[in-house]
């Protein structure tokens, strides 16, 4: 992509009057694309409400996100997932400052790029959609997904792992916008800010901003949905969810990290043995996987053939291997991976299993193309300097938990969460 | 996949009691998976209606399928498409015998495999979901898409090309079910039948049935939607849409093709010069592409930079190359293809264009990995033995039209359908 973007650099030369409106140009949004016009008709709106024109789900399908804890957070129903795409309507939601997403009119929305740049820029949505775009399938996962404190009493995979989802995202590379604006010498970070009332902000190092970050307006072939940031969000592949700023309206180029409250308190990784040290700038999510069928709360009707299936993902790159165990980790077999593989995306794995009717402990373990292997609970504990029993009692919130997960199948076929097996 | 399936052959050995219920076992549907149980709660249903739990589109987004002609057919709004996935709700619809899809209770639905097999089989949906599955991204296109008779007066790409859509489909390989049933010597075709009142049927040669056909229950990460065949449809990659039988309930293994009315009259390809000959068994769709932006009915607000983008697909395999012309085919430039490439799938292409404000004719031309190149209108005409003017007047319906498509950009920026440029 870098060579592509170099080739495209300053592509706005002929159309410079459009993009380089400057910050004073806020009211200059006179451009209207035919796209906006075709979308704007009342006829289309009426038709969208007609099931013949906007195909609804069957009334027998009512898989939904479920509320976990208090506040406006809900989890993807991974136990119902098939393939690698999460339906946009079922993408997990964590909102920090509100119960409902803001109701943004895309014709009024603007993205501002300013700070340490040669040419501050302001874009309408229509202008962004004219620019060179890319589409990529990526997961987004909350750093708190599967945190032991909140998840140890959970029953289903929706409750234990439902803060991860995967979509085909479409947008403009942030690097392209930054190059158009002209990043000044000494600029080392960007600060992204949301248009919602909470003004959620996130600092991102320039190196990542120039690498693979998207300013995304499309999700699974249609506009990003309101809960996911309509009309515009940041997509920071492989980094914790909080970095993927929704309702994006401002990108400031700066020479330091601005650690906002949410970054410095809520999202640092405290060492649970309380030696006073914390891991800052630990943004990338490690290799992780979970079996979605059979999973907690389900029941196998009897011995015989089952396809064990689940999802694996890593912030570090492409999943190269998933192994499955049915005996609590004593032996492992290679699962099949859905092809083609996508970088920093949910990867579906499948493994054929003949259940003999005896008690079984199902686990999955993934490896990414950097060679990083999903750790066991024992390995994570050693890394943190605690015993495995620590996780059963602690009230310390732990982010970036990516340990191998266990589901216990009892002889009656019921499947139970066995987080610390 | 073949080696995979060979390895899995007779996987039901231990669970044979489940699958080999035989045709008399229709009432034996006593198995209930936990999945069905978790889906069935009224609480989940209530939550699904709550926008916090089932994320709706923005009220500013009303892109919808549009009715074309008479009857229950509607087109995908390709002018609004981004990436390669079509939202399930916007997948094109052609229904032959009804205005609304049947309202099938998946707990009551059965798939029967019978005819020239050693072991007739009957499956509940829960049984199918336990079996080895695959997920693949494939397009589905109606053979009549872009037929000149219906499309020459069309204005938008939704009207000219909207009978093609692309989804991640999940299901069981038909080959696996056929191997379980045990195909008898001399069997050369399968006949697939729908559960709807029209009992739509389609004959498919055994060679294709054993190659890459899916019995699909998943679409874009959730159950197939009613308009697309809930709870079960056939997915016949690269073949005309009519072969992808929706609401699938019966697969009969036979020793000849049963040419039903819809196959023998509506879907044969008549030679338009009326020499009395017809092409039968012409099922595979050729290489085809179209520019979705800028496209008919849209208006460019002024000269300057635009990303030309569109979709290419081929029933023959993977798209390897897309070229774009802005001068009506006198010169061509290679477009960028969205990675990774998927076989028999929509492939997004992109090309950077600086419009000088003069009249332009935009075209795209694709090549698949078999070396097949999308033909020009002149080449198609020559193949049919007619002049290019023929298409402007004929009332003969032509299926499998895959000619290079032209959009004319006038100096005022408006974009017009120029089907026969």
Interface residues (C-beta under 8 A of the other chain):
Chain A: X4 X8 X11 X12 X13 X14 X15 X16 X17 X18 X31 X32 X33 X34 X35 X37 X38 X39 X41 X44 X45 X47 X48 X50 X51 X52 X53 X54 X55 X56 X57 X58 X59 X60 X61 X62 X63 X64 X65 X66 X67 X72 X74 X79 X80 X81 X82 X83 X84 X85 X86 X87 X88 X89 X90 X91 X93 X99 X100 X103 X104 X105 X106 X107 X126 X130 X131 X132 X133 X134 X135 X156 X168 X169 X170 X217 X218 X220 X221 X222 X223 X225 X226 X227 X228 X230 X231 X293 X294 X297 X298 X299 X300 X301 X302 X303 X304 X305 X306 X307 X309 X336 X338 X340 X341 X342 X348 X350 X352 X354 X415
Chain B: X4 X8 X11 X12 X13 X14 X15 X17 X18 X31 X32 X33 X34 X35 X37 X38 X39 X44 X45 X47 X48 X50 X51 X52 X53 X54 X55 X56 X57 X58 X59 X60 X61 X62 X63 X64 X65 X66 X67 X72 X74 X79 X80 X81 X82 X83 X84 X85 X86 X87 X88 X89 X90 X91 X93 X99 X100 X103 X104 X105 X106 X107 X126 X130 X131 X132 X133 X134 X135 X156 X168 X169 X170 X217 X218 X220 X221 X222 X223 X225 X226 X227 X228 X230 X231 X293 X294 X297 X298 X299 X300 X301 X302 X303 X304 X305 X306 X307 X309 X336 X338 X340 X341 X342 X348 X350 X352 X354 X415
